[in-house]
Amino acid sequence: LKNRDPLCITATATPDNLIPSLAFVPGRTLLGAVAAWLIAEGGRETASLLTSGKLSVSDALPLPQAHAPSKLEEVEVLPAPLSLQSEKSKGAAGALPWWAQPIAPAKRTTEKLKRPQDDLFVCRESANATWTTFCPARRVRLRNGRPDPRQTDASLFAIEQIVEETHFLAELQGSVEDLKKLTDKLAP
């Protein structure tokens, strides 16, 4: 899959001034989006394969930006295991906010360790290749608006988004004939 526009899948039900985004597309969200598209295109029977549970959809995990999506048969992408720990980050001083600071590569040491970031993934091209770590590209965009029309001043808030043109890998599981029906309807 590839998102054509920036994508924000909110990571919290009660956002503050920063609306955080997950770094992946949850399987239930992807299933609902595909089912809604099929229903809108007149494929209600095919959508029922997804909504009835005959076909399952995994989370759509991001692929590294340098990865060519032509060879997907052997690619594996996983959230980083908890055993992959890194050095605790130091505080950043300066005029720029934390989200505008340059991202330094994680240092792996044996002391003062912390758990991996929520958006850290591991990927390998094939079973014989080595695992590499990566974080999908995300950016923070400032917005303003008036949730209440009687409000005189606009509220300033920020939205974290997965950048456009990010490739994702998802798996669909089910019987061969059900998968064939789905792929035939999704072909256009």
N, C-alpha and C positions, 0 to 999 in steps of 0.2 A: 504494500500500500504506500501511497505517497500523498501527503497533504499539500494541497495547492495554495492554501492560505495559512497564515499563522493560526495556531490551534491552542486554545486554553481549555483544559479539562480541570476544573477547580478541584483543588486538593483538600478543601475544607468547606463545611457548610456555613461557617460563620467567619467570612473574611474580614480583615481589618482594612487599612488603607492600601495594603498590597494583597492582591488576589493571586495566590500561588496556583501553579498548574502542575499536574502530574507530568512526569517525563515520558509516559507511555499512554496507550489507549486501553482502558480496561475492556476485557472481553464482552461484558454485558453491554457496554456502551457501543462497541463495534457491532454486536449482534443487533441491537436496537436500530442503529443507523442503517444497516443493510436491509433489515426487515421493513423499515419505514420507506426506504427507496423502492423496494420491490412492490410494496402496496401502492405507492404513488404511480408506479409504472404499470399497474394492472396485474401484478404477479402475486395476488393474495394467497393462492395455493402454495406457491413456492416459499413465500414468507412464513407460512405456517410450519414448514420444515424447521425453521429456526426457532420460532416461538413455542412450538410444541416440545422441543428438546430432542428431536430426531437428529439434528446437526448441532454440534457444539463449536464454539468459537473461543480460541485462546486470547489472552492479552496480546495486543499488537505492540511488540517491543521495538524500540528504535534500532536502526542499523548505523554503524559509523558512517560519517559523511564521505569518507574515501572509498567506501565499499561499493563495488559495481553490482547492481541488483540482477545481473544476468545469470549468475550461478547460485541459486538459492537451495538446491537439493541438499547440500551438506552443511550449510551455514547454521551455526548455533549461537543464539543470543540468550543470555540469562541476566537477571539482576545480580549485582555483585554479592558474593557470599559474605556473611558476617565475619568470617575469618580474615578477610582482606581488609586489614586495618591500616590507617595512615596516621602520621604525626598530627597532633592538634595544631590548628592554625593560630597564628599570632594576630593580635589586634592590628587593624590598619588605621593609621592616622593620615589625615589629609583633608582636602576640600571636597573630594569626591565621595559620594555615599558608597556603602559596601557593595551594592550590586553593580556599580560602574567601575570598580577596581579590576585590574587585569587578573585573570585566573592563573594562579601559579600551579604547576604540576604537583601532585601529592607526593610527599616524601614518605617512603616506607622505612620505618625504624622499629626498634624493639622496646622503646620506652615512650611513655606518655602517648599512648595510642588512643584513637577514637574509632568508632564504627564508620563504615563507608557511607558516603553521601547517599541520599535517597535516589539521586539520579545517576548513580554510577552503575554501568553495565559491563559485562564481559562478553567478548565475541571471539569466535574462531571460524576460519574459512572451511575447515574440514576436520575430521576426527584426528588427523595426524598433525595439524597445525597447532601453534601455541595460542593460548588465550591472551587477548589484549583488553585493556580497560579503556573505556571512553564514557564521556557524558554527552548526551545530545545537546545540540545548540539551542539555547533558550535566550530570550531577551525580555526585558521589562519595558513596557510602554506606559507612559504617563497619559492619563485621561482626566477629563473633568466633565461634570454633569450635574444635573439637579434631579435627585430622586423624588423630591417633593416640588411640584410646580410653584408653590407659594414661597419657596426658598429664594432669598435674594442673591446670595453668593453661590457660585458653583463650588462643588466639592471636588477636591483633587484626590485622585487615587491612581494606583498603578496596577497593571495587569501583566502577569508573567505569561509568556507564550512560547510554545515550541515553534521554532522558525519554519517558514514555508519550505517546501521541497525536501522535507525530511522523509526518508524511507523507513517503513516499519515492516516487521515480519510477524505474521499471525498464522496460526494453524487452524484448519477446519477439520473436524472429525465427524464421521458418520458412515452410513452404508454407501457403497459405490454408486448405486442407482440414485440415491438422494443427492449425493455430491454432484453427479452428472446433471440432474435437473437444475441444481443451483447454478452451476457454471454455465449452463446453456442460457439461463435467464440473465446472468451477469455479463455475458459476452459483449453486449452493446456498451 
